[in-house]
Amino acid sequence: MAKYKLRNNITYALDGTTVQSTYEDILDTELKTSIPKDPGNTDYKDYLEWVAAGNTADAAD
Amino acid sequence: MALTQVKADGLTADLIDETKLADNSIDSEHYNDGSIDNAHLADDAVGVDELSATGTAGNTTYLRGDNSWTVPPDTNTTYSVQDGQLSENNFTDADHTKLNGIAASANNYVHPNHSGDVTSSADGATTIADNAVTLAHMAGGTDGQIITYDASGDPKAIGPGLDGQVLTSAGAGAEPAFEAIPASGTPNNLIYNGAMQVAQRGTSLAMAHDGNTNGFVVDGWALQMHNMDEFDGTLAQVTDGPAGFTKALKWTTGTAESAIATDEYVMVRHHIESQNLQHLNWGTSDAQAVMLSFWVKSSVTGTYGCSFYSGRSSGNRVINTTYAISSADTWEKKTITIAGDTAGSVLNNDADAGLSIIFPLAAGSNYDGTNSSSWANYSTANYLGAHAQDGVVTTGSATWLITGIQLETGSTAGSFDYKSYTEELAICQRYYQQIEGSNDNVLIGAGRSSGTTYGLFSVPLAVPLRASPTLSSIDWSFFTATNQTGVTATPSIIKWAAHSSVLSLQVAGLSSMTNARCLSAYSNNADTFTMSSEI
């Protein structure tokens, strides 16, 4: 298991079945946190540096 | 006929006088022996050569009575008179001793008593009476100076200050100083939580090379260790500090690092948002200086580094400074002035870090190989440049404490910008907030169920968060009018806004929910839900 794992998230419309939007965030599998893909988030910056160093996050389920 | 012969008896006695004798016509045989008496010698007529004395006449001989030229037998005889040999008023050793004890120009003076403002008895100590020294009797100083006392208790003049400055006390053990203050009357500390008051996460954190390598205890002040092999210790908020401060950040080394390798460092750092630094005009010709002041205490004396790392719109900048800890385990105040950076690109105007203040505790040569004593482009080698003392990290049980940190515009340190705990907490919560659970009784937020497995809810924030936050995983309990379920999950963020005090989240993995019901999200098992927008 890599330090990071991608996660796909879905929001539904009020009917509870119609997909309204999808978005991705990142799970830190060691610290058990979720990291938004916000350029201002320092954990996301750390993730990008981790990727730039040649690492690959686990794919989303 | 000419007279050719005259017989002696033909001449009358005494007939021939000197006029009848030719010059030089009488030689010595014509004098009777012993006939020339003193009257027939002219004054000064007899010279040395006419004397018959033996020896040689000269400037070192004299004519002795035995008609000889002789050198005097002695020209420098010292004559001594023995004690008591003078017949009258004898000069004794006792007299000499007495006279020898009298100073030059001594007189027979009797010291009088003094009365009045300055009193004395005979030649005893003089005493200045209470309230006797008026201003007129004090030594002159410079206009505008005041008198204080130094560490030895001696009076000392300080000042004069500059126009508009105020006199500020630095507490016991430090002399007051004239300092500038802004027009508002109080300095503007660009640093938050510099007095180490707020510690939302707790008051102690165990850190280790193979565990927590980057963490907070006191809000805003993180300790980071990099590539350490053996090092561990405890970061804590402690009740300690110099006068005026009750809390401090403290690092205590547990297992020491045996040696600092080239790629290792340990540091404490604080970030300041770029948008809060715009008035400094860094990267322009109007760049403003800043002054950092802080109190520090350590069991290890020596020269420590302090780096200023500035994130810019293009190319980051660094300046390295140092401070010295002179006395072990003693609070010392330090001030560091940083010139405004007129070079480099301008500061971004956003919520990212525009300036990091870094206190290295150890630095390998990869990070302190270059000392940039003036602003320079960032490189790995000048990141922690000028740091020297690694002893806190390489010594078991070593300690390093800091508090009272202030960064202000200008080159003169003002008094500390004390904020109330409420004010300081609110600033800290821009970067980190948490909701502490208690069993399953603490509401995190309210919302609605979405489908059968999702819960959507909004979390009220104490203040808007700086950035979309990193969220922790906790045990959740969800309640609707018809359902109750729990799950351990890490929420995702539906909506964050820079100016909003509401954070909208979604948790997946719920079970058997009914769509579109009002929902309450609780922390279960007393878990603490954290939202981190640390810079």
Interface residues (C-beta under 8 A of the other chain):
Chain A: R7 N9 I10 T11 Y12 L14 D15 G16 T17 Y23 D25 L27 D28 K32 T33 S34 I35 P36 D38 G40 N41 T42 D43
Chain B: D350 A351 D352 S449 S450 G451 T452 Y454 L456 R466 A467 S468 P469 T470 L471 S472 S473 T490 P491 S492 I493 I494 W496 Q506 A508 N515 A516 S532 S533 E534 I535
